[in-house]
Amino acid sequence: EASRRPKLPGEWRIEFFWRADRDSPSMRIRDLVFLNAGGKEVRRISGEPTQGVYSVEAWRSGEVVRDVLYIGFPYPGEFEPGAYQIGVVVSGDAPFTPEGSSEALLLLDTLKFREAK
């Protein structure tokens, strides 16, 4: 299970806690989105909550589900120095598009990258 494995050098561990609003909620895809200072998307990491280990179809109303995500970040040269907003987008029922069926972005935090020394 992802929540039990050690974090590797250079990885970030991000934990989401989801509360099911009903049995078998419509949530199917979770996207972690990074926006530059101008609001342009610079990276998107898509995946199924819990990486599919605990299927959304098995979630019960009111249940809180822990979703651990490890990402290798940043890739060399991927981000210029500066501030980036990080947010999450949740996609529901089909049909899906690559950007998700619901683009309501919930901003979580701001990250600052400095120039490498």
Biotite code that builds the C-alpha atoms (Angstrom):
import biotite.structure as struc

atoms = struc.array([
    struc.Atom([0.000, 0.000, 0.000], chain_id="A", res_id=1, res_name="GLU", atom_name="CA", element="C"),
    struc.Atom([1.296, 3.463, -0.925], chain_id="A", res_id=2, res_name="ALA", atom_name="CA", element="C"),
    struc.Atom([0.767, 4.891, 2.572], chain_id="A", res_id=3, res_name="SER", atom_name="CA", element="C"),
    struc.Atom([3.219, 2.387, 4.068], chain_id="A", res_id=4, res_name="ARG", atom_name="CA", element="C"),
    struc.Atom([6.121, 2.634, 1.654], chain_id="A", res_id=5, res_name="ARG", atom_name="CA", element="C"),
    struc.Atom([9.103, 4.883, 2.437], chain_id="A", res_id=6, res_name="PRO", atom_name="CA", element="C"),
    struc.Atom([9.522, 8.153, 0.580], chain_id="A", res_id=7, res_name="LYS", atom_name="CA", element="C"),
    struc.Atom([12.423, 7.998, -1.874], chain_id="A", res_id=8, res_name="LEU", atom_name="CA", element="C"),
    struc.Atom([15.006, 10.805, -2.202], chain_id="A", res_id=9, res_name="PRO", atom_name="CA", element="C"),
    struc.Atom([13.603, 13.635, -4.341], chain_id="A", res_id=10, res_name="GLY", atom_name="CA", element="C"),
    struc.Atom([9.998, 12.508, -3.913], chain_id="A", res_id=11, res_name="GLU", atom_name="CA", element="C"),
    struc.Atom([7.174, 14.430, -2.325], chain_id="A", res_id=12, res_name="TRP", atom_name="CA", element="C"),
    struc.Atom([4.478, 12.677, -0.347], chain_id="A", res_id=13, res_name="ARG", atom_name="CA", element="C"),
    struc.Atom([1.037, 14.238, -0.637], chain_id="A", res_id=14, res_name="ILE", atom_name="CA", element="C"),
    struc.Atom([-1.938, 12.939, 1.335], chain_id="A", res_id=15, res_name="GLU", atom_name="CA", element="C"),
    struc.Atom([-5.566, 13.576, 0.519], chain_id="A", res_id=16, res_name="PHE", atom_name="CA", element="C"),
    struc.Atom([-8.436, 12.664, 2.823], chain_id="A", res_id=17, res_name="PHE", atom_name="CA", element="C"),
    struc.Atom([-11.713, 12.187, 0.961], chain_id="A", res_id=18, res_name="TRP", atom_name="CA", element="C"),
    struc.Atom([-15.130, 11.962, 2.626], chain_id="A", res_id=19, res_name="ARG", atom_name="CA", element="C"),
    struc.Atom([-17.683, 9.992, 0.626], chain_id="A", res_id=20, res_name="ALA", atom_name="CA", element="C"),
    struc.Atom([-20.865, 12.012, 0.174], chain_id="A", res_id=21, res_name="ASP", atom_name="CA", element="C"),
    struc.Atom([-22.792, 8.811, -0.612], chain_id="A", res_id=22, res_name="ARG", atom_name="CA", element="C"),
    struc.Atom([-22.233, 5.114, -1.204], chain_id="A", res_id=23, res_name="ASP", atom_name="CA", element="C"),
    struc.Atom([-20.132, 4.550, -4.325], chain_id="A", res_id=24, res_name="SER", atom_name="CA", element="C"),
    struc.Atom([-19.519, 8.264, -5.054], chain_id="A", res_id=25, res_name="PRO", atom_name="CA", element="C"),
    struc.Atom([-19.109, 9.477, -8.627], chain_id="A", res_id=26, res_name="SER", atom_name="CA", element="C"),
    struc.Atom([-15.475, 10.526, -8.096], chain_id="A", res_id=27, res_name="MET", atom_name="CA", element="C"),
    struc.Atom([-13.274, 8.531, -10.448], chain_id="A", res_id=28, res_name="ARG", atom_name="CA", element="C"),
    struc.Atom([-10.167, 10.567, -11.275], chain_id="A", res_id=29, res_name="ILE", atom_name="CA", element="C"),
    struc.Atom([-8.082, 12.879, -9.115], chain_id="A", res_id=30, res_name="ARG", atom_name="CA", element="C"),
    struc.Atom([-5.775, 15.420, -10.803], chain_id="A", res_id=31, res_name="ASP", atom_name="CA", element="C"),
    struc.Atom([-3.075, 17.314, -8.961], chain_id="A", res_id=32, res_name="LEU", atom_name="CA", element="C"),
    struc.Atom([-2.581, 20.576, -10.902], chain_id="A", res_id=33, res_name="VAL", atom_name="CA", element="C"),
    struc.Atom([0.298, 23.052, -10.811], chain_id="A", res_id=34, res_name="PHE", atom_name="CA", element="C"),
    struc.Atom([-0.241, 26.628, -12.058], chain_id="A", res_id=35, res_name="LEU", atom_name="CA", element="C"),
    struc.Atom([2.429, 29.262, -12.680], chain_id="A", res_id=36, res_name="ASN", atom_name="CA", element="C"),
    struc.Atom([2.114, 32.881, -11.494], chain_id="A", res_id=37, res_name="ALA", atom_name="CA", element="C"),
    struc.Atom([0.111, 33.707, -14.630], chain_id="A", res_id=38, res_name="GLY", atom_name="CA", element="C"),
    struc.Atom([-2.409, 30.954, -13.894], chain_id="A", res_id=39, res_name="GLY", atom_name="CA", element="C"),
    struc.Atom([-1.194, 28.703, -16.732], chain_id="A", res_id=40, res_name="LYS", atom_name="CA", element="C"),
    struc.Atom([-1.174, 24.987, -16.035], chain_id="A", res_id=41, res_name="GLU", atom_name="CA", element="C"),
    struc.Atom([2.399, 23.685, -16.085], chain_id="A", res_id=42, res_name="VAL", atom_name="CA", element="C"),
    struc.Atom([1.906, 20.136, -14.802], chain_id="A", res_id=43, res_name="ARG", atom_name="CA", element="C"),
    struc.Atom([-0.966, 17.749, -14.129], chain_id="A", res_id=44, res_name="ARG", atom_name="CA", element="C"),
    struc.Atom([-0.705, 14.397, -12.388], chain_id="A", res_id=45, res_name="ILE", atom_name="CA", element="C"),
    struc.Atom([-3.785, 12.246, -12.925], chain_id="A", res_id=46, res_name="SER", atom_name="CA", element="C"),
    struc.Atom([-4.764, 9.071, -11.169], chain_id="A", res_id=47, res_name="GLY", atom_name="CA", element="C"),
    struc.Atom([-7.455, 7.099, -9.480], chain_id="A", res_id=48, res_name="GLU", atom_name="CA", element="C"),
    struc.Atom([-7.855, 7.761, -5.731], chain_id="A", res_id=49, res_name="PRO", atom_name="CA", element="C"),
    struc.Atom([-5.780, 5.273, -3.700], chain_id="A", res_id=50, res_name="THR", atom_name="CA", element="C"),
    struc.Atom([-4.267, 4.224, -7.050], chain_id="A", res_id=51, res_name="GLN", atom_name="CA", element="C"),
    struc.Atom([-7.221, 1.838, -7.316], chain_id="A", res_id=52, res_name="GLY", atom_name="CA", element="C"),
    struc.Atom([-6.171, -0.196, -4.265], chain_id="A", res_id=53, res_name="VAL", atom_name="CA", element="C"),
    struc.Atom([-9.468, 0.654, -2.567], chain_id="A", res_id=54, res_name="TYR", atom_name="CA", element="C"),
    struc.Atom([-12.015, 1.124, -5.334], chain_id="A", res_id=55, res_name="SER", atom_name="CA", element="C"),
    struc.Atom([-14.317, 4.157, -5.145], chain_id="A", res_id=56, res_name="VAL", atom_name="CA", element="C"),
    struc.Atom([-17.235, 1.782, -5.774], chain_id="A", res_id=57, res_name="GLU", atom_name="CA", element="C"),
    struc.Atom([-16.570, 0.273, -2.321], chain_id="A", res_id=58, res_name="ALA", atom_name="CA", element="C"),
    struc.Atom([-16.674, 3.604, -0.447], chain_id="A", res_id=59, res_name="TRP", atom_name="CA", element="C"),
    struc.Atom([-19.635, 4.109, 1.898], chain_id="A", res_id=60, res_name="ARG", atom_name="CA", element="C"),
    struc.Atom([-21.452, 7.334, 2.750], chain_id="A", res_id=61, res_name="SER", atom_name="CA", element="C"),
    struc.Atom([-19.556, 9.338, 5.385], chain_id="A", res_id=62, res_name="GLY", atom_name="CA", element="C"),
    struc.Atom([-16.431, 7.191, 5.127], chain_id="A", res_id=63, res_name="GLU", atom_name="CA", element="C"),
    struc.Atom([-13.080, 9.026, 5.158], chain_id="A", res_id=64, res_name="VAL", atom_name="CA", element="C"),
    struc.Atom([-10.550, 7.533, 2.750], chain_id="A", res_id=65, res_name="VAL", atom_name="CA", element="C"),
    struc.Atom([-6.826, 8.278, 2.870], chain_id="A", res_id=66, res_name="ARG", atom_name="CA", element="C"),
    struc.Atom([-5.199, 8.740, -0.544], chain_id="A", res_id=67, res_name="ASP", atom_name="CA", element="C"),
    struc.Atom([-1.380, 8.896, -0.537], chain_id="A", res_id=68, res_name="VAL", atom_name="CA", element="C"),
    struc.Atom([0.427, 10.118, -3.619], chain_id="A", res_id=69, res_name="LEU", atom_name="CA", element="C"),
    struc.Atom([4.195, 10.088, -4.178], chain_id="A", res_id=70, res_name="TYR", atom_name="CA", element="C"),
    struc.Atom([5.560, 12.262, -6.943], chain_id="A", res_id=71, res_name="ILE", atom_name="CA", element="C"),
    struc.Atom([9.052, 12.784, -8.293], chain_id="A", res_id=72, res_name="GLY", atom_name="CA", element="C"),
    struc.Atom([9.195, 16.542, -8.400], chain_id="A", res_id=73, res_name="PHE", atom_name="CA", element="C"),
    struc.Atom([10.382, 18.707, -9.989], chain_id="A", res_id=74, res_name="PRO", atom_name="CA", element="C"),
    struc.Atom([11.908, 17.350, -13.137], chain_id="A", res_id=75, res_name="TYR", atom_name="CA", element="C"),
    struc.Atom([15.122, 19.188, -14.079], chain_id="A", res_id=76, res_name="PRO", atom_name="CA", element="C"),
    struc.Atom([14.246, 22.382, -15.940], chain_id="A", res_id=77, res_name="GLY", atom_name="CA", element="C"),
    struc.Atom([10.508, 21.812, -15.598], chain_id="A", res_id=78, res_name="GLU", atom_name="CA", element="C"),
    struc.Atom([9.863, 24.837, -13.378], chain_id="A", res_id=79, res_name="PHE", atom_name="CA", element="C"),
    struc.Atom([11.410, 28.282, -13.504], chain_id="A", res_id=80, res_name="GLU", atom_name="CA", element="C"),
    struc.Atom([12.138, 29.920, -10.149], chain_id="A", res_id=81, res_name="PRO", atom_name="CA", element="C"),
    struc.Atom([9.002, 31.517, -8.730], chain_id="A", res_id=82, res_name="GLY", atom_name="CA", element="C"),
    struc.Atom([5.677, 30.814, -7.056], chain_id="A", res_id=83, res_name="ALA", atom_name="CA", element="C"),
    struc.Atom([3.293, 28.098, -8.239], chain_id="A", res_id=84, res_name="TYR", atom_name="CA", element="C"),
    struc.Atom([-0.190, 27.303, -7.024], chain_id="A", res_id=85, res_name="GLN", atom_name="CA", element="C"),
    struc.Atom([-1.082, 23.682, -6.411], chain_id="A", res_id=86, res_name="ILE", atom_name="CA", element="C"),
    struc.Atom([-4.657, 22.467, -6.585], chain_id="A", res_id=87, res_name="GLY", atom_name="CA", element="C"),
    struc.Atom([-6.833, 19.438, -7.125], chain_id="A", res_id=88, res_name="VAL", atom_name="CA", element="C"),
    struc.Atom([-9.516, 18.661, -9.688], chain_id="A", res_id=89, res_name="VAL", atom_name="CA", element="C"),
    struc.Atom([-11.941, 15.776, -9.209], chain_id="A", res_id=90, res_name="VAL", atom_name="CA", element="C"),
    struc.Atom([-13.642, 14.160, -12.195], chain_id="A", res_id=91, res_name="SER", atom_name="CA", element="C"),
    struc.Atom([-16.945, 12.390, -11.831], chain_id="A", res_id=92, res_name="GLY", atom_name="CA", element="C"),
    struc.Atom([-19.018, 10.135, -14.009], chain_id="A", res_id=93, res_name="ASP", atom_name="CA", element="C"),
    struc.Atom([-18.271, 9.434, -17.682], chain_id="A", res_id=94, res_name="ALA", atom_name="CA", element="C"),
    struc.Atom([-17.754, 10.682, -20.276], chain_id="A", res_id=95, res_name="PRO", atom_name="CA", element="C"),
    struc.Atom([-14.219, 11.685, -19.377], chain_id="A", res_id=96, res_name="PHE", atom_name="CA", element="C"),
    struc.Atom([-12.021, 14.108, -21.228], chain_id="A", res_id=97, res_name="THR", atom_name="CA", element="C"),
    struc.Atom([-8.244, 14.234, -20.700], chain_id="A", res_id=98, res_name="PRO", atom_name="CA", element="C"),
    struc.Atom([-8.769, 17.367, -18.590], chain_id="A", res_id=99, res_name="GLU", atom_name="CA", element="C"),
    struc.Atom([-11.510, 15.736, -16.534], chain_id="A", res_id=100, res_name="GLY", atom_name="CA", element="C"),
    struc.Atom([-15.265, 16.083, -16.716], chain_id="A", res_id=101, res_name="SER", atom_name="CA", element="C"),
    struc.Atom([-15.289, 18.701, -13.964], chain_id="A", res_id=102, res_name="SER", atom_name="CA", element="C"),
    struc.Atom([-12.674, 21.420, -14.052], chain_id="A", res_id=103, res_name="GLU", atom_name="CA", element="C"),
    struc.Atom([-13.583, 22.985, -10.705], chain_id="A", res_id=104, res_name="ALA", atom_name="CA", element="C"),
    struc.Atom([-10.102, 23.574, -9.296], chain_id="A", res_id=105, res_name="LEU", atom_name="CA", element="C"),
    struc.Atom([-9.684, 23.658, -5.515], chain_id="A", res_id=106, res_name="LEU", atom_name="CA", element="C"),
    struc.Atom([-6.482, 25.558, -4.729], chain_id="A", res_id=107, res_name="LEU", atom_name="CA", element="C"),
    struc.Atom([-4.533, 23.990, -1.878], chain_id="A", res_id=108, res_name="LEU", atom_name="CA", element="C"),
    struc.Atom([-1.298, 25.934, -1.417], chain_id="A", res_id=109, res_name="ASP", atom_name="CA", element="C"),
    struc.Atom([1.457, 27.968, -3.034], chain_id="A", res_id=110, res_name="THR", atom_name="CA", element="C"),
    struc.Atom([4.903, 26.501, -3.660], chain_id="A", res_id=111, res_name="LEU", atom_name="CA", element="C"),
    struc.Atom([8.032, 28.595, -4.189], chain_id="A", res_id=112, res_name="LYS", atom_name="CA", element="C"),
    struc.Atom([10.972, 27.371, -6.212], chain_id="A", res_id=113, res_name="PHE", atom_name="CA", element="C"),
    struc.Atom([14.349, 29.047, -5.950], chain_id="A", res_id=114, res_name="ARG", atom_name="CA", element="C"),
    struc.Atom([17.124, 29.055, -8.470], chain_id="A", res_id=115, res_name="GLU", atom_name="CA", element="C"),
    struc.Atom([19.394, 26.023, -8.058], chain_id="A", res_id=116, res_name="ALA", atom_name="CA", element="C"),
    struc.Atom([22.770, 26.761, -6.519], chain_id="A", res_id=117, res_name="LYS", atom_name="CA", element="C"),
])
